[in-house]
């Protein structure tokens, strides 16, 4: 495994709510640099610095992953887990009163 790869990708929502997997420090760094300047905050700054440090080999990729995931969660970018979507769909199919 490459040193900048995450053990497990971070699934985020992009565009019109389509899921995309961020599987490496470089992917996360790229997403963070593309984040609009007007929306950047301390969570963005910390995640960007962590990704930069991980790319230089100063910290572990998993540390940067955790900070990127925290940034994504703060900004409601985390995609729901597939098993949560499937369970929700299954409940709706069985009980028409479940929304």
C-alpha positions in Angstrom: 0.0 0.0 0.0 1.3 3.4 -0.9 2.2 5.5 2.2 -0.4 8.2 1.4 -3.3 5.7 0.9 -6.1 5.6 3.5 -6.9 2.2 5.0 -10.5 3.0 4.3 -11.7 5.8 2.0 -13.7 8.7 3.2 -17.0 8.8 1.3 -18.2 12.4 0.7 -21.0 13.9 -1.2 -20.1 16.1 -4.2 -22.0 18.0 -6.9 -25.7 17.3 -6.6 -25.2 14.9 -3.7 -23.3 12.1 -5.5 -21.0 10.0 -3.4 -17.3 10.1 -4.1 -14.5 8.2 -2.3 -11.4 10.1 -1.1 -8.9 7.3 -0.8 -5.6 9.1 -0.3 -3.9 12.1 1.3 -3.4 13.6 -2.1 -7.1 13.2 -2.9 -8.1 14.9 0.3 -5.5 17.6 -0.2 -6.9 18.3 -3.7 -10.5 18.5 -2.4 -9.4 20.9 0.3 -7.5 23.2 -2.1 -10.6 23.3 -4.3 -12.9 24.3 -1.3 -14.1 27.9 -1.9 -12.1 30.5 -0.1 -15.2 32.1 1.3 -16.2 28.9 3.1 -12.8 28.1 4.6 -12.7 27.9 8.4 -10.5 26.5 11.2 -11.5 22.9 10.4 -10.4 23.4 6.8 -7.1 24.9 7.9 -6.3 22.0 10.2 -7.2 19.4 7.7 -5.2 21.1 4.9 -2.2 21.4 7.2 -2.5 17.8 8.2 -2.7 16.6 4.6 0.3 18.8 3.7 2.3 17.3 6.6 1.3 13.8 5.6 2.4 14.4 2.0 5.8 15.4 3.4 5.9 12.3 5.6 5.8 14.2 8.8 2.6 12.5 10.1 0.7 9.3 9.3 -1.8 9.2 6.5 -4.5 8.0 8.9 -4.0 11.1 11.1 -4.7 13.3 8.0 -7.7 11.0 7.1 -9.2 11.6 10.6 -8.9 15.4 10.3 -10.2 15.3 6.7 -13.2 13.2 7.9 -13.8 15.7 10.7 -13.8 18.6 8.2 -16.2 16.7 6.0 -18.5 15.9 8.9 -18.6 19.5 10.1 -19.6 20.6 6.6 -22.2 17.9 6.1 -20.2 16.3 3.3 -20.0 12.7 4.6 -22.0 10.3 2.5 -24.2 7.9 4.5 -22.9 4.4 4.9 -24.3 2.0 2.2 -25.7 -0.4 4.8 -27.6 2.6 6.4 -29.2 3.4 3.0 -30.0 -0.2 2.4 -31.6 -0.7 5.8 -33.6 2.5 5.4 -34.8 1.4 2.0 -35.7 -2.1 3.3 -37.8 -0.5 6.2 -39.7 1.7 3.7 -40.4 -1.4 1.5 -41.8 -3.3 4.5 -43.8 -0.5 6.2 -45.3 2.2 3.9 -45.7 4.5 7.0 -41.9 4.9 7.4 -40.6 8.0 5.6 
